[in-house]
Amino acid sequence: MSQVEQEISLVQSKMSDLESVLQQKDIELKASETQRTILEQDLATYITECSSLKRSLEQARMEVTQEDDKALQLLHDIREQSNKLQEIKEQMYVIGVVGPPAKTTCQDHMTGPPDRTT
C-alpha cells in the first residue's frame, strides 16, 4: 500500500470513528431533549397544582375569617342580650314585680340557670 492509500485509510477510519461518536451524541441529545420535555411538563403541572393550592388556601383562610367574625358577632349579641336581661330584671325589681335580681354573667346563661336549692 502506498503512503497516500495509508493516509486515506487512516482518514476514513477517523471519519468512521467520528461518525460513530456523532451518532452517539445525537442519541444522547435526543434522550436529553425527551427528558427536558418531560421535566417541563412536570414543572407546568406542579405550577398549576401550586396555584390551585394557593387559591384553596386563600379561600379557606377567608372562610375561617368569616366564621371568626360570625362567632365574634354572636358573642357580642349574647353579651348585649345578657345585659338587656339583667336590666329588665333590675327594672322588674324596682317596680316590685319580682324579688332582687341575681347578678348573672354571660357565662351563667351559657351553662344554664344558677342552682337555687340553697
Number of C-alpha atoms within 10 A of each C-alpha: 5 7 8 9 10 11 11 12 12 12 12 12 12 12 12 12 12 12 12 12 12 12 12 12 12 12 12 12 12 12 12 12 12 12 12 12 12 12 12 12 12 12 12 12 12 12 12 12 12 12 12 12 12 12 12 12 12 12 12 12 12 12 12 12 12 12 12 12 12 12 12 12 12 12 13 12 12 16 16 13 14 18 15 12 13 17 13 13 18 19 15 15 14 13 8 10 11 12 11 13 15 10 9 14 12 14 12 12 14 9 8 8 10 10 6 5 4 3
